[in-house]
Amino acid sequence: MSLTLTLALMLTKADLGKMPAGWEAAQTGAGKGSVWKVVADDTAPSKSGLALAQTAAGPEGLFNMCVAKSRFGNNVALAVSLKAIKGESDQGGGVVWLYQDANNYYVTRFNPLEDNFRVYKVVGGKRTHLGKEITCTLDDKHKLAVTDGTIQKPGLVGLWTKADAQTNFDRFEAKEFKK
């Protein structure tokens, strides 16, 4: 395998209070939410003192996303550090890939309130628990392996939270490999 494309979230103090360049907010579902901005976070694993945060408390059934404007194929490795800040109905978050639009993508997410780690596909705005040769790890431990081939065209990658989950993200990295 050879590496063809790589993307890393690089935050600077000039980004404080706004969306980093090359990224855009999106949402699945109705209601106000999906407010993303760079915030100060002295506990960020990268030691940068910064994190990209979803700061809105949206309604139940709303999926908040922040996607990079770089297209990746279906053989992509994603990594992120995240910290749940608050949320009553939901907490935590995860990553999206093969994002076609706000209603069609894959997502894996960790929810500390429910103490679970799951992978889903969202097709036509409807989230289905699954999974095409998708392997997910949490804290460097293999946790999930599923198969699903619903979405096959290259797409965007990014970050995801649900409803009122307010979460800080750091050290996001995407790497695409050619087989």
N, C-alpha and C positions, 0 to 999 in steps of 0.2 A: 504494500500500500504506500501511496505517496500523498503528502499533504498538498492540497490545492488552494485552500483559502483559510485564513485565520482572522479572528476578530477578538479584540479585548476591550472591555469598557475601561476607558482611561478618564478619570475625573480630575478636575483642577479647581482651585479656589475661585477662579473666574466663572465656574459653572454653578456656584452656590445659588440656590433659590430658583433655578430654571432647569429645563430639560437639556441634557447634553446634546451636542451637535451629532447628527446622524441617527437620532432616535426619535420615535413618535409614539404618542399615547393612542390607545384604542380600547374598545370595550365590547363585550358580548352582553346583550341584554339592555334593558331600559333603566333609566334613572341617572342621577348625578353620581359621578365617581371617576375613577381612573385619573387622579391628579398625581403626576410624577414630577419630582424635582430632586436636585442634588442637595443634601443636607450635611451638616457637620455631624460626625460620628467618631468620637475618639476611640471607640472600641472596634472600628472596622478592621477586619483581618488583614487587609493590605497595608495597614499602618499609615494610610494616606490621610486619615482623619475625616474622610468623606464617604458617603454612600448615596446610592440612588434609591429614593424612597417613594413608595405609594402612600400618599398621605390622606386620602379621602376615606370617609366612612360611608360607603355606598350601600344600597339596599340588598337584601337577600336575592340571590339569583343573578347578580351582576358580576361579570368576570372582568377584572382590570388588567390591562396589558400595556407593556412598553416594549416596542419592537425596534430592532436595529434595521436600518434601511440597506442591508446587505443580504443578497439571496444565496442560500445554501442548498445543496442537494440532500438526498436522503441518507447519506452515510456521514453523519455529523456527530461529533462528541461535544457535549455542553457541560460546563462546570460553573457553579456559582456558590457564593457564601450568602446566607440570608439570616436575618434576625427578626423574629416577630416582635413588634413594638406594642401593638394593642389590637383589640378586636373582640367583640362579645359573641357574635354568631360564628365568625371564622377568624383564623389566625394563620400565619405562615405564608407560604407561596411556593413558587417553582419556576420552571422554564417552559417556553413554548418553542416548537420547531415545525418546519414545513407549513408555516403560517401563510395561508393564501389570502385571507382577509379576516375580519373580526368574527366571522361565523364558521371558519374552516381551518383547523390546525390540530396539532397534538400538544398535550400538556402533561407534565409530571409535577406533582406538588406534594409538599409535606405540610400537615396540619397538626400542630402540637395540641390543640384543644381536643381533637379526636384521636390523637396519638396514632396517626396513620400516614402512609406514604403510598401514593397511587399514581397510575398513568391512565389518561383518558384521551379520546378523540372527540373533537367538536366538529360536527358536520351539520350544516344548515342551522347553526346556532344551538343545536342540541348536544349536550355532553353525555358521552357513553363511557362507562368504566370498561377498560380492557386489560387490548393491545395488538407490526411487521418487524420482527427481530429487533425489538426495543429492549435494551438492557439499562436499568436504572440503579444507581448506587446512592447510598446515604451514609455520610461519615466514612467514606472509603470502603463500605461493605456492600457486596452485591445484595440487592433487595428484590428486584423485579426483573423478569424476562417474559416478554409477551410478543405475540405475532399479530400484525395487522397490516393490510396493504391498501387501505381506503384512500389515503392521500399520498400520491406518488410524485407530483410535480415539485420542482425546487420551490422553496419558500423562505420566508424570513424567520429569524430566531429572536427570542426576547424573554421577558420576565412576566410573571402572572401572579395575581392574588385574587381572592374572591370576597365579594360583599364588603364588609367593614374591616377586613384584614389590612392593617397598616404595618408595612414591612420594609426594612432596610436591606438593600442588596449591594454586594461588593464582590470583587474578583470574578466578574462574569467573563467567560471565555468560550468561544466557539471555534472548532476546528473541523474542516471538511476533509475527508480522505477519499482518494480515488482507489477503487479496488484493482 
